[in-house]
Amino acid sequence: LIGFALVLVLFALWFFVFRNRGEKDCPPSAAERPVEAPVSPPPVTGPPPEPVAAAPPVVTPPPVVAPPPVIEAPVTAPPPSAQPAARRQRPPAPVSSYRVPTVIPREGVPYRIRWGDTLWDIAEAFYRNPWLYPRIARFNRIRNPDRIISGTTIRIPPKN
């Protein structure tokens, strides 16, 4: 605490006593400078200067503005006749060639899965409603309806 007080006293001493010492070497500010009388130019003696003739005005021609270049599309063959774009068609499901029975018995109809079959297509072929594919998956205890293996035989339950 005593050391802090000592530092504070030394700083105050420097601030009030030694701070203005270096300003004597600096030039005086505008308020401290003496005011000098304005100096007038010396009188001109001799003959008066001759009047100078005005130069003729310079006429510049207006700038020539070139028209903007015309960009034309290249000439090509006429467009083909207005045909609708050919949409990519999904190939028919293998189950579509299967002979679907008109009445499905209570124990279900066996169906052997072929490559390219999906439960969606099988439900559409047997029930005429593809949204009933979860019924086939539950009846056959298929955990993932997206993964069915070709060659496996499943049973298609009745719609009701």
C-alpha positions in Angstrom: 0.0 0.0 0.0 2.9 2.4 0.8 4.6 1.5 -2.5 1.4 2.3 -4.4 1.1 5.7 -2.6 4.7 6.5 -3.5 4.2 5.7 -7.2 1.1 7.9 -7.2 3.0 10.9 -5.6 5.9 10.5 -8.1 3.4 10.5 -11.0 1.7 13.6 -9.7 5.0 15.4 -9.3 6.1 14.6 -12.9 2.7 15.6 -14.2 2.6 19.1 -12.6 6.3 20.0 -12.6 8.2 18.3 -15.4 5.5 18.1 -18.0 5.8 21.6 -19.4 9.6 21.5 -19.7 9.7 20.0 -23.3 7.2 22.6 -24.7 9.7 25.4 -24.7 11.5 23.8 -27.7 8.2 23.6 -29.7 7.2 26.5 -31.9 4.6 28.9 -30.4 1.0 28.2 -31.2 -1.1 30.6 -33.4 -2.5 32.4 -30.3 1.0 33.0 -28.9 2.6 34.4 -32.1 3.0 38.2 -32.5 0.7 39.8 -35.1 2.7 41.2 -38.1 1.5 44.0 -40.4 0.5 42.8 -43.9 3.1 43.5 -46.6 1.8 45.2 -49.7 3.4 44.5 -53.1 5.9 47.1 -54.5 4.5 49.7 -56.9 4.9 48.8 -60.6 6.8 51.4 -62.6 7.2 51.5 -66.4 4.9 51.5 -69.4 1.5 50.0 -69.0 1.2 46.5 -70.3 -0.2 46.0 -73.8 -3.7 44.6 -74.1 -3.7 41.0 -75.1 -6.0 40.0 -78.0 -8.5 37.3 -77.1 -7.8 34.0 -78.7 -10.5 32.8 -81.1 -12.7 30.2 -79.6 -11.8 26.6 -80.4 -14.6 24.8 -82.1 -14.6 21.0 -81.7 -16.7 18.9 -84.0 -19.4 16.8 -82.3 -18.2 13.2 -81.6 -19.2 10.6 -84.1 -21.4 8.0 -82.5 -21.4 4.7 -84.2 -24.6 2.6 -84.1 -24.4 -0.4 -81.7 -23.5 -3.6 -83.5 -26.4 -5.9 -84.3 -26.0 -9.4 -83.1 -28.0 -11.9 -85.0 -28.7 -15.5 -84.2 -27.0 -18.1 -86.4 -29.3 -19.5 -89.1 -30.2 -23.0 -88.3 -32.5 -25.6 -89.6 -36.2 -25.1 -88.7 -37.3 -26.6 -85.4 -38.7 -30.1 -85.6 -42.4 -30.5 -85.6 -44.0 -30.0 -82.2 -43.8 -33.5 -80.8 -44.2 -34.1 -77.1 -41.0 -35.1 -75.4 -40.8 -38.8 -75.1 -41.2 -39.7 -71.4 -39.3 -42.5 -70.1 -41.6 -45.4 -69.5 -41.1 -47.9 -66.7 -41.0 -51.4 -68.0 -43.9 -53.6 -67.1 -43.6 -55.5 -63.8 -43.0 -59.2 -64.1 -46.1 -59.9 -62.1 -48.2 -58.2 -64.8 -47.8 -61.4 -66.9 -48.9 -63.6 -64.1 -52.4 -65.1 -64.2 -54.1 -63.6 -61.2 -57.0 -65.7 -59.8 -60.4 -63.9 -59.5 -60.9 -65.2 -56.0 -58.1 -65.5 -53.4 -58.7 -68.3 -50.9 -58.4 -67.8 -47.2 -55.0 -69.4 -46.9 -53.7 -67.2 -49.7 -52.3 -67.8 -53.2 -48.6 -68.8 -53.6 -46.5 -66.5 -55.8 -42.9 -66.9 -56.7 -41.0 -63.6 -56.8 -39.2 -62.9 -60.0 -36.3 -60.4 -60.6 -37.8 -56.9 -60.9 -40.9 -57.5 -58.8 -41.9 -55.2 -56.0 -44.6 -55.6 -53.4 -46.2 -52.5 -54.8 -46.5 -54.2 -58.2 -47.7 -57.4 -56.7 -50.4 -55.6 -54.6 -51.5 -53.7 -57.7 -51.8 -57.0 -59.7 -53.7 -59.0 -57.1 -55.7 -56.2 -55.3 -55.9 -53.5 -58.0 -54.7 -51.2 -55.3 -50.9 -50.8 -54.8 -51.3 -49.1 -51.4 -52.2 -52.5 -49.9 -48.6 -53.8 -50.2 -48.1 -53.7 -46.3 -50.8 -56.4 -46.0 -48.7 -58.8 -48.1 -45.5 -57.8 -46.1 -47.2 -58.5 -42.7 -48.8 -61.8 -43.9 -45.4 -63.1 -45.0 -43.5 -61.5 -42.0 -41.3 -59.4 -44.3 -39.4 -56.9 -42.2 -38.3 -54.6 -45.0 -40.8 -54.4 -47.9 -38.2 -52.8 -50.1 -36.0 -55.9 -50.0 -37.5 -58.9 -51.4 -35.4 -61.7 -53.0 -36.2 -63.2 -56.3 -36.9 -66.9 -56.2 -38.6 -66.7 -52.8 -42.2 -68.0 -52.7 -44.7 -65.8 -50.8 -48.4 -66.1 -50.1 -50.8 -63.4 -51.2 -53.6 -63.1 -48.5 -57.2 -62.3 -49.5 -58.2 -58.7 -49.7 -60.7 -58.8 -46.9 
